[in-house]
Amino acid sequence: MSTYTCINCCVKFASADLQRDHYKTDWHRYNLKRRVAELPPVSAEAFQDRVLRLRQEKATEEEESQMCFYCNACRKQFGNQKAHDNHLNSKKHKDNLLRFEKEHKGGELEVTKKSVVPQKPHPALAATAQGKGRFALEKQLQREQEGDEYEDMEDDGEYEVVEGEECEQIDSDEWEKLPENPLSEKDCLFCTHTSEDMVENLKHMSTAHSFFIPDTEFCTDLEGLLNYLGEKVANYFICLWCNDRGKTFYSLDAVRKHMVDKGHCQMLHEGLALAEYADYYDYSSSYPDHAEGMDVDEEVVPDLLDGDEYQLVLPSGAVIGHRSLLRYYKQRLNPSRALVPKKSDRRLHKVLSEYRALGWSNMQQQAAARKARDLHLMKRVQAKWQMKLGCRANKLQTHYRAQVMF
């Protein structure tokens, strides 16, 4: 009898190696999850059938996602089956279908055409695969530097040339032919307008597209920043506001139209995007302790803090107190209350005498005080009643149920 078994899958093994290999399989992990969910295990054949069925369903979904539907009656194209089915049930399609059948009575023309649309790769990735573009150029330069390092090393051995292998050489003139940034500091980022100089270009983008450079007073290389933005828009087709987070574009006109239509004619200059433009900005002059010639990266040692057991005095002079003294810090005492002379009661007596002349008596004063006390009592009773009502409305859970779904 074999001593190597798996309780979850109900199988036996001839050796310990087979048992360890079984523990690494997807079938064993699947049965473990079923055991946690209090379900019976499945056999290897049933598990294989489920895997094949799942792969087939996934392949069918991918094929349907690449399927394109075209309605000849309405001359519209749809990207998925659901949108096409909703279109077939619309009233406009039914009217166009009747008109289409009248026009093509004798001909056999299909109302719906199906076609597979292949997915296009990103232009930057396609250019890199073909040996073109900025990334391919950087890799070629890196290979050239490594080759120069090997040439500098002294070696007395001889190399044999293997026939049938050709070394691909790329001339430096071909690198210069690679497409550079088509937009300069004189070209508008959002349209085809070209200005006389950089200042006129910024004025045009500000008036026509409401574009402005954020924190202009701290910008150290304005021309370099505009060239970088132009390269980002023209070469990589990236929206300045979406910043590689939104839709992918495949042409300069498409990304320009997106920025103008969506109102994205502005730079994303917050959060993690600040590090992207760090080479073009210098905020050291905005520091409170900034001085000419100081090292920005120098470590600053803060002054020693004064205080005792219940309060802490900061270098700025502010005092931070302990939470146990909160009731005393909440007090708002008038520091000059002892110096203020006592107010005279002449005006108060004068007002009271006028009220008495009009018929006001002390009984009315007592009634007003009694009414105020009654209102205060009613508010307390109402607050207590609302608290009881809220406690009764709480539906507390009497039995525990594990919040885990497998």
Contacts in CASP RR format, 6 or more apart in sequence:
PFRMAT RR
TARGET T0000
AUTHOR 0000-0000-0000
METHOD contacts of the structure
MODEL  1
MSTYTCINCCVKFASADLQRDHYKTDWHRYNLKRRVAELPPVSAEAFQDR
VLRLRQEKATEEEESQMCFYCNACRKQFGNQKAHDNHLNSKKHKDNLLRF
EKEHKGGELEVTKKSVVPQKPHPALAATAQGKGRFALEKQLQREQEGDEY
EDMEDDGEYEVVEGEECEQIDSDEWEKLPENPLSEKDCLFCTHTSEDMVE
NLKHMSTAHSFFIPDTEFCTDLEGLLNYLGEKVANYFICLWCNDRGKTFY
SLDAVRKHMVDKGHCQMLHEGLALAEYADYYDYSSSYPDHAEGMDVDEEV
VPDLLDGDEYQLVLPSGAVIGHRSLLRYYKQRLNPSRALVPKKSDRRLHK
VLSEYRALGWSNMQQQAAARKARDLHLMKRVQAKWQMKLGCRANKLQTHY
RAQVMF
2 12 0 8 1.000
2 13 0 8 1.000
2 14 0 8 1.000
4 12 0 8 1.000
4 13 0 8 1.000
4 14 0 8 1.000
4 15 0 8 1.000
4 16 0 8 1.000
4 18 0 8 1.000
4 19 0 8 1.000
5 11 0 8 1.000
5 12 0 8 1.000
5 13 0 8 1.000
5 19 0 8 1.000
6 12 0 8 1.000
6 13 0 8 1.000
6 19 0 8 1.000
6 22 0 8 1.000
6 23 0 8 1.000
6 28 0 8 1.000
8 28 0 8 1.000
8 31 0 8 1.000
8 32 0 8 1.000
8 35 0 8 1.000
8 41 0 8 1.000
9 22 0 8 1.000
9 27 0 8 1.000
9 28 0 8 1.000
9 31 0 8 1.000
9 41 0 8 1.000
9 44 0 8 1.000
10 41 0 8 1.000
11 22 0 8 1.000
11 44 0 8 1.000
13 19 0 8 1.000
13 22 0 8 1.000
22 28 0 8 1.000
26 47 0 8 1.000
26 51 0 8 1.000
27 44 0 8 1.000
27 47 0 8 1.000
30 42 0 8 1.000
30 47 0 8 1.000
31 41 0 8 1.000
31 42 0 8 1.000
33 406 0 8 1.000
34 40 0 8 1.000
34 41 0 8 1.000
34 42 0 8 1.000
34 406 0 8 1.000
35 41 0 8 1.000
36 406 0 8 1.000
37 406 0 8 1.000
42 50 0 8 1.000
63 116 0 8 1.000
64 80 0 8 1.000
64 81 0 8 1.000
65 80 0 8 1.000
66 116 0 8 1.000
66 117 0 8 1.000
66 118 0 8 1.000
66 119 0 8 1.000
67 79 0 8 1.000
67 80 0 8 1.000
67 81 0 8 1.000
67 114 0 8 1.000
67 115 0 8 1.000
67 116 0 8 1.000
67 117 0 8 1.000
68 77 0 8 1.000
68 78 0 8 1.000
68 79 0 8 1.000
68 114 0 8 1.000
68 115 0 8 1.000
68 116 0 8 1.000
68 117 0 8 1.000
69 77 0 8 1.000
69 78 0 8 1.000
69 79 0 8 1.000
69 80 0 8 1.000
69 81 0 8 1.000
69 83 0 8 1.000
69 84 0 8 1.000
69 112 0 8 1.000
69 113 0 8 1.000
69 114 0 8 1.000
70 76 0 8 1.000
70 77 0 8 1.000
70 78 0 8 1.000
70 112 0 8 1.000
70 113 0 8 1.000
70 114 0 8 1.000
70 115 0 8 1.000
71 77 0 8 1.000
71 78 0 8 1.000
71 84 0 8 1.000
71 87 0 8 1.000
71 93 0 8 1.000
71 111 0 8 1.000
71 112 0 8 1.000
72 100 0 8 1.000
72 109 0 8 1.000
72 110 0 8 1.000
72 111 0 8 1.000
72 112 0 8 1.000
72 113 0 8 1.000
73 93 0 8 1.000
73 96 0 8 1.000
73 97 0 8 1.000
73 99 0 8 1.000
73 100 0 8 1.000
73 111 0 8 1.000
74 87 0 8 1.000
74 92 0 8 1.000
74 93 0 8 1.000
74 96 0 8 1.000
76 87 0 8 1.000
78 84 0 8 1.000
78 87 0 8 1.000
79 117 0 8 1.000
84 112 0 8 1.000
87 93 0 8 1.000
97 111 0 8 1.000
100 111 0 8 1.000
120 250 0 8 1.000
121 129 0 8 1.000
122 248 0 8 1.000
122 250 0 8 1.000
123 237 0 8 1.000
123 250 0 8 1.000
124 133 0 8 1.000
124 134 0 8 1.000
124 135 0 8 1.000
124 236 0 8 1.000
127 133 0 8 1.000
127 135 0 8 1.000
127 136 0 8 1.000
128 135 0 8 1.000
128 136 0 8 1.000
130 136 0 8 1.000
132 178 0 8 1.000
133 178 0 8 1.000
133 179 0 8 1.000
134 178 0 8 1.000
134 235 0 8 1.000
137 175 0 8 1.000
137 178 0 8 1.000
140 170 0 8 1.000
140 175 0 8 1.000
179 235 0 8 1.000
181 227 0 8 1.000
181 230 0 8 1.000
181 231 0 8 1.000
181 234 0 8 1.000
181 235 0 8 1.000
182 234 0 8 1.000
182 235 0 8 1.000
182 252 0 8 1.000
183 189 0 8 1.000
183 227 0 8 1.000
183 230 0 8 1.000
183 231 0 8 1.000
183 233 0 8 1.000
183 234 0 8 1.000
184 227 0 8 1.000
185 198 0 8 1.000
185 201 0 8 1.000
185 223 0 8 1.000
185 224 0 8 1.000
185 226 0 8 1.000
185 227 0 8 1.000
186 194 0 8 1.000
186 195 0 8 1.000
186 196 0 8 1.000
186 197 0 8 1.000
186 198 0 8 1.000
186 200 0 8 1.000
186 201 0 8 1.000
187 193 0 8 1.000
187 194 0 8 1.000
187 195 0 8 1.000
187 201 0 8 1.000
187 230 0 8 1.000
188 194 0 8 1.000
188 195 0 8 1.000
188 201 0 8 1.000
188 204 0 8 1.000
188 205 0 8 1.000
188 208 0 8 1.000
188 209 0 8 1.000
189 205 0 8 1.000
189 211 0 8 1.000
189 229 0 8 1.000
189 230 0 8 1.000
189 233 0 8 1.000
189 240 0 8 1.000
189 256 0 8 1.000
189 259 0 8 1.000
189 265 0 8 1.000
190 205 0 8 1.000
190 208 0 8 1.000
190 209 0 8 1.000
190 211 0 8 1.000
190 256 0 8 1.000
190 259 0 8 1.000
190 260 0 8 1.000
190 265 0 8 1.000
191 208 0 8 1.000
191 209 0 8 1.000
191 256 0 8 1.000
191 260 0 8 1.000
193 204 0 8 1.000
193 208 0 8 1.000
194 201 0 8 1.000
195 201 0 8 1.000
195 203 0 8 1.000
195 204 0 8 1.000
198 222 0 8 1.000
198 223 0 8 1.000
198 226 0 8 1.000
201 226 0 8 1.000
202 213 0 8 1.000
205 211 0 8 1.000
205 265 0 8 1.000
206 212 0 8 1.000
209 260 0 8 1.000
209 265 0 8 1.000
210 265 0 8 1.000
210 266 0 8 1.000
211 265 0 8 1.000
211 266 0 8 1.000
212 266 0 8 1.000
213 219 0 8 1.000
213 222 0 8 1.000
213 225 0 8 1.000
213 267 0 8 1.000
214 267 0 8 1.000
214 269 0 8 1.000
215 269 0 8 1.000
215 281 0 8 1.000
215 283 0 8 1.000
216 222 0 8 1.000
218 281 0 8 1.000
218 282 0 8 1.000
218 283 0 8 1.000
218 285 0 8 1.000
218 286 0 8 1.000
219 225 0 8 1.000
219 280 0 8 1.000
219 281 0 8 1.000
220 280 0 8 1.000
220 281 0 8 1.000
220 282 0 8 1.000
221 279 0 8 1.000
221 280 0 8 1.000
222 280 0 8 1.000
224 280 0 8 1.000
225 277 0 8 1.000
225 280 0 8 1.000
228 277 0 8 1.000
228 280 0 8 1.000
229 240 0 8 1.000
229 267 0 8 1.000
232 238 0 8 1.000
232 240 0 8 1.000
233 240 0 8 1.000
233 252 0 8 1.000
233 255 0 8 1.000
233 256 0 8 1.000
234 252 0 8 1.000
237 248 0 8 1.000
237 249 0 8 1.000
237 250 0 8 1.000
237 251 0 8 1.000
237 252 0 8 1.000
237 254 0 8 1.000
237 255 0 8 1.000
238 244 0 8 1.000
238 249 0 8 1.000
238 255 0 8 1.000
239 246 0 8 1.000
239 247 0 8 1.000
239 249 0 8 1.000
239 255 0 8 1.000
239 258 0 8 1.000
239 259 0 8 1.000
239 264 0 8 1.000
240 259 0 8 1.000
240 264 0 8 1.000
240 265 0 8 1.000
240 266 0 8 1.000
240 267 0 8 1.000
240 268 0 8 1.000
241 259 0 8 1.000
241 262 0 8 1.000
241 263 0 8 1.000
241 264 0 8 1.000
241 265 0 8 1.000
241 266 0 8 1.000
241 267 0 8 1.000
241 268 0 8 1.000
242 264 0 8 1.000
242 268 0 8 1.000
243 268 0 8 1.000
243 273 0 8 1.000
243 276 0 8 1.000
247 258 0 8 1.000
249 255 0 8 1.000
249 258 0 8 1.000
258 264 0 8 1.000
259 265 0 8 1.000
267 273 0 8 1.000
267 277 0 8 1.000
269 277 0 8 1.000
284 290 0 8 1.000
284 296 0 8 1.000
287 296 0 8 1.000
289 300 0 8 1.000
302 315 0 8 1.000
303 315 0 8 1.000
305 312 0 8 1.000
305 313 0 8 1.000
305 314 0 8 1.000
305 315 0 8 1.000
306 312 0 8 1.000
306 313 0 8 1.000
307 313 0 8 1.000
309 322 0 8 1.000
310 321 0 8 1.000
310 322 0 8 1.000
310 324 0 8 1.000
310 325 0 8 1.000
311 319 0 8 1.000
311 320 0 8 1.000
311 321 0 8 1.000
311 322 0 8 1.000
311 325 0 8 1.000
312 319 0 8 1.000
312 320 0 8 1.000
312 321 0 8 1.000
313 319 0 8 1.000
313 320 0 8 1.000
314 320 0 8 1.000
321 329 0 8 1.000
334 340 0 8 1.000
END
